[in-house]
Amino acid sequence: MGEGATSFYGAPVCVFLGLSKYSSKYSYYDVGTFSQTMMLAAKDKGINSLPAFTNVMYGDVLHKELGIPADINVLIGICLGYEGKESIMNKPKSEHLSIDKYLKIVSEW
């Protein structure tokens, strides 16, 4: 299986979260909080997660294939699975910059 968005990054499971189109704007905060809590709980069980917009960018296909009602906005797709140590995605090759190269704190205190 490929290592990109169309294959859910090789994860065996993808959880989709959504809200009714008629929900309060504050409900979006609740979905974000739930998402984070779910990912932390998964990590506690040794399961990695990857939230990605690309998992939901074809909402019309998700609605059709998964039978999601038309009045639900699919907001996020979270891939879940165990780490594949052989995967190229788990072998980053990047130089770490010192914090002063990308962060400047300005304070009047």
C-alpha positions in Angstrom: 0.0 0.0 0.0 1.2 3.5 -0.8 2.4 6.0 1.8 0.2 8.9 0.8 -3.2 10.5 1.5 -5.1 8.2 -0.9 -4.0 5.2 1.1 -4.5 6.8 4.5 -0.7 6.7 4.9 -0.8 2.9 5.2 -2.9 3.0 8.4 -5.4 0.2 8.8 -8.1 2.4 10.3 -9.3 5.9 9.7 -11.8 7.6 12.0 -14.0 10.3 10.5 -15.5 13.0 12.8 -18.2 15.3 11.8 -21.0 17.6 12.9 -24.5 18.5 11.8 -24.5 21.5 9.5 -26.9 23.1 12.1 -24.5 22.8 15.0 -23.3 25.7 17.1 -19.9 27.2 16.1 -18.8 26.1 19.6 -19.3 22.5 18.7 -16.3 22.7 16.4 -14.2 23.3 19.5 -15.7 20.2 21.0 -14.7 18.1 18.0 -11.2 19.4 18.2 -11.0 18.6 21.9 -12.4 15.1 21.4 -10.0 14.5 18.5 -7.0 15.4 20.7 -8.2 13.3 23.6 -8.9 10.3 21.3 -5.3 10.6 19.9 -3.8 10.8 23.3 -5.8 7.8 24.5 -4.7 5.8 21.4 -1.0 6.7 22.1 -1.5 5.5 25.7 -2.4 2.1 24.2 0.6 2.2 21.8 -1.4 3.3 18.8 -0.1 6.2 16.6 -2.4 8.7 15.0 -2.3 11.1 12.1 -4.9 13.8 11.7 -5.0 15.1 8.1 -7.2 17.3 6.0 -6.4 15.1 2.9 -8.4 12.4 4.6 -11.6 14.4 4.2 -10.9 16.7 1.2 -13.2 14.5 -1.0 -16.2 14.8 1.3 -18.7 13.9 -1.5 -17.0 10.6 -1.9 -17.0 9.9 1.9 -20.7 10.8 2.1 -21.5 8.4 -0.7 -19.2 5.5 0.2 -19.7 5.6 3.9 -23.4 6.5 3.9 -22.9 9.7 5.8 -26.1 11.8 5.9 -26.0 15.0 3.7 -26.5 17.2 6.8 -23.2 16.1 8.3 -20.0 18.1 7.7 -17.1 15.7 7.8 -14.4 17.7 9.6 -11.4 15.5 10.2 -10.1 12.1 9.4 -7.7 10.5 11.9 -5.6 7.6 10.8 -4.8 5.0 13.5 -2.3 2.2 13.5 0.9 0.8 14.9 4.3 2.3 13.8 5.9 0.6 10.9 9.6 1.0 11.7 10.5 0.1 8.1 8.3 2.8 6.6 10.2 5.8 5.0 7.8 8.1 6.9 9.4 6.9 10.1 12.9 7.7 9.0 13.1 11.4 8.8 16.3 12.9 7.5 16.4 16.5 8.5 18.7 18.9 10.3 17.4 20.3 13.5 17.8 24.0 13.8 18.6 25.7 17.1 15.6 27.4 18.6 17.0 30.9 18.1 17.0 30.3 14.3 13.2 30.2 14.1 11.8 31.6 17.4 12.1 35.1 18.7 10.4 36.0 22.0 9.6 39.7 22.5 8.5 40.8 25.9 8.2 44.1 27.7 8.6 42.7 31.1 
